[in-house]
Amino acid sequence: MPELVLRILTAASVTETVRDALKDVKAGRALLRFTDIGRAIEFQAGEGKLHAESADLKGPGPKVDATSATWLGLLSGTLKPWLAFTRGMVVCRAGLTELRWMQLVAERLQKAYAE
């Protein structure tokens, strides 16, 4: 599943509407951890850029844990990010600032693809 999430994020990173949607978002990063399979993705977005690559589970940056299905649902827009965070589907080991940043990035990605 991380391979599929990486493919989606990589495709998004070269999509002009996605980059445009992220221009006014402050640059940030997070380590997206797949709790059901013990894998992780280093995720960076903002200021018109998007980058994702495989990473070590204990890598640097704010850590956000979820199952593979939850990450795929968040990226595909089938789950509302705040609903997922508040229902315990995603465990954010980051602060409120990072959580708001992830929410904004997720909304911008979904909106850009909808257009």
BAKETOR-510339 format. One record per atom (N, C-alpha, C, O): x, y, z; atom name. Coordinates in steps of 0.05 Angstrom, whole numbers, padded with zeros to 5 digits, m for minus. Layout:
<nodes>
NODE      xx      yy      zz  figu
NODE       X       Y       Z    CA
...
</nodes>
This chain:
<nodes>
NODE      xx      yy      zz  figu
NODE   00016  m00024   00000     N
NODE   00000   00000   00000    CA
NODE   00017   00026   00000     C
NODE   00009   00045  m00013     O
NODE   00040   00026   00014     N
NODE   00056   00051   00013    CA
NODE   00064   00057  m00016     C
NODE   00067   00080  m00023     O
NODE   00069   00037  m00032     N
NODE   00076   00041  m00059    CA
NODE   00055   00056  m00075     C
NODE   00060   00074  m00090     O
NODE   00029   00049  m00070     N
NODE   00007   00062  m00083    CA
NODE   00005   00091  m00073     C
NODE   00001   00109  m00089     O
NODE   00008   00095  m00047     N
NODE   00007   00123  m00036    CA
NODE   00030   00139  m00047     C
NODE   00026   00163  m00054     O
NODE   00053   00127  m00050     N
NODE   00076   00141  m00062    CA
NODE   00071   00148  m00091     C
NODE   00077   00170  m00100     O
NODE   00059   00130  m00106     N
NODE   00052   00136  m00134    CA
NODE   00032   00159  m00136     C
NODE   00035   00176  m00153     O
NODE   00013   00159  m00119     N
NODE  m00007   00181  m00119    CA
NODE   00006   00207  m00112     C
NODE   00002   00227  m00126     O
NODE   00022   00208  m00092     N
NODE   00036   00233  m00084    CA
NODE   00056   00242  m00105     C
NODE   00059   00266  m00109     O
NODE   00070   00223  m00117     N
NODE   00089   00230  m00138    CA
NODE   00075   00242  m00162     C
NODE   00084   00262  m00174     O
NODE   00052   00229  m00170     N
NODE   00037   00240  m00192    CA
NODE   00026   00268  m00185     C
NODE   00026   00286  m00202     O
NODE   00018   00272  m00160     N
NODE   00008   00298  m00152    CA
NODE   00030   00319  m00152     C
NODE   00025   00342  m00158     O
NODE   00055   00311  m00146     N
NODE   00077   00330  m00144    CA
NODE   00084   00342  m00171     C
NODE   00096   00363  m00172     O
NODE   00076   00329  m00193     N
NODE   00082   00340  m00220    CA
NODE   00057   00352  m00233     C
NODE   00058   00359  m00256     O
NODE   00036   00353  m00218     N
NODE   00011   00364  m00228    CA
NODE   00009   00394  m00221     C
NODE   00010   00402  m00198     O
NODE   00007   00410  m00242     N
NODE   00007   00439  m00238    CA
NODE  m00015   00449  m00220     C
NODE  m00010   00467  m00203     O
NODE  m00039   00439  m00222     N
NODE  m00061   00448  m00205    CA
NODE  m00055   00442  m00175     C
NODE  m00063   00458  m00158     O
NODE  m00042   00420  m00170     N
NODE  m00035   00413  m00142    CA
NODE  m00014   00432  m00132     C
NODE  m00017   00443  m00110     O
NODE   00007   00436  m00148     N
NODE   00028   00455  m00139    CA
NODE   00017   00483  m00135     C
NODE   00024   00496  m00115     O
NODE  m00001   00491  m00153     N
NODE  m00014   00518  m00149    CA
NODE  m00030   00519  m00124     C
NODE  m00030   00540  m00110     O
NODE  m00044   00498  m00117     N
NODE  m00061   00497  m00093    CA
NODE  m00044   00498  m00068     C
NODE  m00054   00505  m00046     O
NODE  m00019   00491  m00070     N
NODE  m00001   00490  m00046    CA
NODE   00017   00515  m00044     C
NODE   00034   00516  m00026     O
NODE   00014   00534  m00063     N
NODE   00032   00557  m00063    CA
NODE   00031   00573  m00037     C
NODE   00051   00582  m00027     O
NODE   00007   00577  m00027     N
NODE   00004   00594  m00003    CA
NODE   00003   00578   00023     C
NODE  m00004   00589   00044     O
NODE   00010   00553   00022     N
NODE   00012   00536   00046    CA
NODE   00041   00537   00056     C
NODE   00060   00532   00040     O
NODE   00044   00542   00081     N
NODE   00071   00542   00093    CA
NODE   00084   00514   00089     C
NODE   00071   00494   00094     O
NODE   00109   00514   00082     N
NODE   00123   00488   00079    CA
NODE   00125   00473   00105     C
NODE   00130   00485   00126     O
NODE   00120   00447   00103     N
NODE   00122   00431   00127    CA
NODE   00128   00402   00119     C
NODE   00131   00395   00096     O
NODE   00131   00385   00140     N
NODE   00138   00357   00135    CA
NODE   00126   00340   00156     C
NODE   00119   00349   00178     O
NODE   00123   00315   00150     N
NODE   00112   00295   00169    CA
NODE   00122   00268   00160     C
NODE   00126   00262   00137     O
NODE   00124   00250   00180     N
NODE   00131   00222   00174    CA
NODE   00105   00207   00176     C
NODE   00094   00203   00198     O
NODE   00095   00198   00153     N
NODE   00070   00183   00152    CA
NODE   00076   00153   00156     C
NODE   00090   00141   00140     O
NODE   00067   00142   00179     N
NODE   00074   00115   00185    CA
NODE   00050   00096   00181     C
NODE   00028   00103   00190     O
NODE   00055   00074   00168     N
NODE   00034   00054   00162    CA
NODE   00035   00033   00185     C
NODE   00053   00016   00185     O
NODE   00017   00035   00203     N
NODE   00018   00019   00227    CA
NODE   00014  m00011   00223     C
NODE   00024  m00027   00238     O
NODE  m00001  m00018   00202     N
NODE  m00007  m00046   00197    CA
NODE   00015  m00061   00183     C
NODE   00015  m00086   00183     O
NODE   00035  m00047   00172     N
NODE   00056  m00061   00157    CA
NODE   00084  m00052   00164     C
NODE   00103  m00062   00153     O
NODE   00086  m00033   00183     N
NODE   00113  m00024   00192    CA
NODE   00129  m00010   00171     C
NODE   00153  m00015   00168     O
NODE   00116   00008   00156     N
NODE   00131   00023   00135    CA
NODE   00125   00053   00140     C
NODE   00107   00060   00155     O
NODE   00140   00070   00126     N
NODE   00136   00099   00130    CA
NODE   00143   00114   00104     C
NODE   00158   00105   00087     O
NODE   00131   00138   00102     N
NODE   00136   00156   00080    CA
NODE   00143   00183   00091     C
NODE   00129   00194   00108     O
NODE   00166   00194   00082     N
NODE   00173   00222   00089    CA
NODE   00157   00240   00070     C
NODE   00159   00237   00046     O
NODE   00140   00257   00081     N
NODE   00122   00274   00066    CA
NODE   00128   00303   00070     C
NODE   00130   00312   00093     O
NODE   00132   00318   00049     N
NODE   00138   00347   00050    CA
NODE   00119   00361   00031     C
NODE   00115   00352   00008     O
NODE   00107   00383   00040     N
NODE   00089   00398   00022    CA
NODE   00089   00427   00031     C
NODE   00095   00434   00053     O
NODE   00081   00444   00012     N
NODE   00078   00473   00017    CA
NODE   00096   00490  m00001     C
NODE   00115   00480  m00013     O
NODE   00088   00515  m00002     N
NODE   00102   00535  m00019    CA
NODE   00105   00525  m00048     C
NODE   00125   00529  m00061     O
NODE   00083   00513  m00058     N
NODE   00083   00504  m00086    CA
NODE   00097   00478  m00091     C
NODE   00102   00472  m00115     O
NODE   00105   00463  m00071     N
NODE   00120   00439  m00075    CA
NODE   00106   00416  m00060     C
NODE   00091   00420  m00041     O
NODE   00112   00392  m00070     N
NODE   00102   00367  m00057    CA
NODE   00123   00346  m00062     C
NODE   00132   00342  m00085     O
NODE   00131   00331  m00041     N
NODE   00151   00310  m00044    CA
NODE   00145   00288  m00024     C
NODE   00136   00293  m00002     O
NODE   00149   00263  m00034     N
NODE   00145   00240  m00016    CA
NODE   00165   00218  m00025     C
NODE   00170   00215  m00048     O
NODE   00175   00205  m00004     N
NODE   00194   00183  m00010    CA
NODE   00193   00163   00014     C
NODE   00185   00170   00036     O
NODE   00201   00138   00009     N
NODE   00202   00118   00030    CA
NODE   00221   00127   00051     C
NODE   00241   00141   00045     O
NODE   00215   00121   00076     N
NODE   00232   00130   00098    CA
NODE   00233   00108   00120     C
NODE   00217   00089   00120     O
NODE   00251   00112   00139     N
NODE   00254   00095   00162    CA
NODE   00231   00102   00182     C
NODE   00224   00126   00184     O
NODE   00221   00083   00195     N
NODE   00199   00087   00215    CA
NODE   00207   00107   00237     C
NODE   00189   00120   00248     O
NODE   00232   00109   00243     N
NODE   00240   00127   00264    CA
NODE   00254   00152   00253     C
NODE   00270   00164   00267     O
NODE   00247   00159   00229     N
NODE   00258   00182   00216    CA
NODE   00251   00208   00231     C
NODE   00234   00208   00249     O
NODE   00263   00230   00222     N
NODE   00258   00256   00235    CA
NODE   00231   00267   00227     C
NODE   00218   00259   00208     O
NODE   00222   00287   00243     N
NODE   00198   00301   00237    CA
NODE   00174   00291   00253     C
NODE   00176   00270   00266     O
NODE   00152   00306   00252     N
NODE   00128   00298   00266    CA
NODE   00118   00271   00255     C
NODE   00119   00267   00231     O
NODE   00109   00253   00272     N
NODE   00101   00227   00264    CA
NODE   00071   00224   00265     C
NODE   00058   00233   00284     O
NODE   00059   00213   00244     N
NODE   00030   00210   00242    CA
NODE   00025   00181   00234     C
NODE   00034   00172   00213     O
NODE   00011   00166   00251     N
NODE   00006   00138   00247    CA
NODE  m00022   00132   00238     C
NODE  m00041   00143   00248     O
NODE  m00025   00114   00219     N
NODE  m00051   00105   00209    CA
NODE  m00047   00078   00194     C
NODE  m00024   00072   00186     O
NODE  m00068   00064   00190     N
NODE  m00067   00040   00174    CA
NODE  m00064   00047   00144     C
NODE  m00070   00070   00137     O
NODE  m00056   00028   00128     N
NODE  m00054   00032   00100    CA
NODE  m00080   00041   00087     C
NODE  m00081   00060   00071     O
NODE  m00102   00029   00095     N
NODE  m00128   00036   00084    CA
NODE  m00136   00064   00091     C
NODE  m00148   00078   00075     O
NODE  m00129   00073   00115     N
NODE  m00136   00100   00124    CA
NODE  m00120   00120   00107     C
NODE  m00131   00140   00098     O
NODE  m00094   00115   00103     N
NODE  m00078   00134   00087    CA
NODE  m00089   00136   00059     C
NODE  m00091   00157   00048     O
NODE  m00096   00113   00047     N
NODE  m00107   00113   00020    CA
NODE  m00134   00128   00019     C
NODE  m00139   00143   00001     O
NODE  m00151   00124   00039     N
NODE  m00176   00138   00041    CA
NODE  m00173   00168   00044     C
NODE  m00188   00183   00032     O
NODE  m00154   00176   00060     N
NODE  m00149   00205   00063    CA
NODE  m00140   00217   00037     C
NODE  m00149   00239   00029     O
NODE  m00121   00204   00022     N
NODE  m00111   00215  m00003    CA
NODE  m00132   00215  m00024     C
NODE  m00133   00233  m00041     O
NODE  m00150   00195  m00025     N
NODE  m00170   00193  m00046    CA
NODE  m00194   00211  m00040     C
NODE  m00211   00214  m00058     O
NODE  m00195   00222  m00017     N
NODE  m00217   00240  m00010    CA
NODE  m00242   00225   00000     C
NODE  m00263   00238   00003     O
NODE  m00240   00199   00005     N
NODE  m00264   00185   00014    CA
NODE  m00267   00188   00044     C
NODE  m00288   00181   00055     O
NODE  m00247   00198   00058     N
NODE  m00249   00203   00087    CA
NODE  m00244   00233   00091     C
NODE  m00225   00244   00079     O
NODE  m00260   00246   00107     N
NODE  m00254   00274   00114    CA
NODE  m00231   00273   00134     C
NODE  m00233   00260   00154     O
NODE  m00209   00288   00129     N
NODE  m00187   00287   00147    CA
NODE  m00193   00292   00177     C
NODE  m00184   00276   00194     O
NODE  m00209   00312   00183     N
NODE  m00214   00317   00211    CA
NODE  m00230   00294   00223     C
NODE  m00226   00288   00247     O
NODE  m00248   00282   00208     N
NODE  m00264   00260   00218    CA
NODE  m00245   00237   00225     C
NODE  m00248   00224   00246     O
NODE  m00226   00232   00208     N
NODE  m00207   00210   00213    CA
NODE  m00190   00216   00237     C
NODE  m00185   00198   00254     O
NODE  m00181   00241   00240     N
NODE  m00164   00248   00263    CA
NODE  m00180   00246   00289     C
NODE  m00170   00235   00309     O
NODE  m00205   00255   00289     N
NODE  m00220   00256   00314    CA
NODE  m00231   00229   00321     C
NODE  m00237   00224   00345     O
NODE  m00235   00211   00303     N
NODE  m00246   00185   00309    CA
NODE  m00224   00164   00316     C
NODE  m00230   00141   00320     O
NODE  m00199   00173   00317     N
NODE  m00178   00155   00325    CA
NODE  m00167   00139   00302     C
NODE  m00151   00120   00307     O
NODE  m00175   00144   00278     N
NODE  m00164   00129   00255    CA
NODE  m00135   00136   00249     C
NODE  m00120   00121   00238     O
NODE  m00129   00161   00257     N
NODE  m00101   00171   00253    CA
NODE  m00091   00180   00280     C
NODE  m00105   00195   00294     O
NODE  m00068   00172   00287     N
NODE  m00056   00181   00313    CA
NODE  m00033   00200   00306     C
NODE  m00013   00193   00295     O
NODE  m00037   00225   00313     N
NODE  m00018   00246   00307    CA
NODE   00000   00250   00332     C
NODE  m00009   00258   00353     O
NODE   00026   00245   00328     N
NODE   00045   00248   00349    CA
NODE   00058   00276   00346     C
NODE   00080   00281   00357     O
NODE   00045   00293   00331     N
NODE   00056   00319   00326    CA
NODE   00038   00339   00342     C
NODE   00019   00331   00355     O
NODE   00045   00364   00340     N
NODE   00030   00385   00354    CA
NODE   00007   00395   00337     C
NODE   00003   00386   00314     O
NODE  m00009   00413   00348     N
NODE  m00032   00423   00335    CA
NODE  m00025   00438   00309     C
NODE  m00040   00436   00290     O
NODE  m00002   00451   00308     N
NODE   00006   00465   00284    CA
NODE   00010   00446   00261     C
NODE   00001   00451   00239     O
NODE   00024   00423   00267     N
NODE   00028   00403   00246    CA
NODE   00002   00390   00237     C
NODE  m00002   00384   00214     O
NODE  m00016   00386   00256     N
NODE  m00042   00374   00250    CA
NODE  m00058   00392   00232     C
NODE  m00070   00383   00212     O
NODE  m00058   00418   00237     N
NODE  m00072   00437   00220    CA
NODE  m00059   00438   00192     C
NODE  m00073   00440   00172     O
NODE  m00032   00437   00192     N
NODE  m00018   00437   00166    CA
NODE  m00026   00413   00149     C
NODE  m00032   00415   00126     O
NODE  m00027   00389   00162     N
NODE  m00035   00365   00147    CA
NODE  m00064   00367   00137     C
NODE  m00070   00359   00115     O
NODE  m00081   00379   00153     N
NODE  m00109   00383   00145    CA
NODE  m00110   00401   00120     C
NODE  m00124   00394   00101     O
NODE  m00096   00423   00121     N
NODE  m00096   00442   00099    CA
NODE  m00085   00429   00073     C
NODE  m00096   00432   00052     O
NODE  m00063   00414   00076     N
NODE  m00051   00401   00053    CA
NODE  m00070   00381   00041     C
NODE  m00074   00380   00017     O
NODE  m00083   00364   00058     N
NODE  m00102   00344   00048    CA
NODE  m00125   00357   00034     C
NODE  m00133   00348   00012     O
NODE  m00136   00379   00045     N
NODE  m00158   00393   00032    CA
NODE  m00149   00404   00005     C
NODE  m00164   00402  m00014     O
NODE  m00126   00416   00003     N
NODE  m00116   00428  m00022    CA
NODE  m00111   00406  m00043     C
NODE  m00118   00410  m00066     O
NODE  m00100   00383  m00035     N
NODE  m00096   00361  m00054    CA
NODE  m00122   00352  m00065     C
NODE  m00125   00348  m00089     O
NODE  m00141   00347  m00048     N
NODE  m00167   00337  m00057    CA
NODE  m00181   00358  m00075     C
NODE  m00193   00350  m00095     O
NODE  m00180   00383  m00067     N
NODE  m00193   00404  m00083    CA
NODE  m00180   00407  m00111     C
NODE  m00193   00409  m00131     O
NODE  m00153   00406  m00112     N
NODE  m00139   00408  m00137    CA
NODE  m00146   00385  m00156     C
NODE  m00148   00390  m00180     O
NODE  m00148   00361  m00145     N
NODE  m00155   00339  m00162    CA
NODE  m00184   00340  m00171     C
NODE  m00191   00330  m00193     O
NODE  m00201   00351  m00154     N
NODE  m00230   00353  m00162    CA
NODE  m00234   00373  m00185     C
NODE  m00252   00369  m00201     O
NODE  m00216   00393  m00186     N
NODE  m00217   00412  m00208    CA
NODE  m00207   00400  m00233     C
NODE  m00206   00413  m00254     O
</nodes>
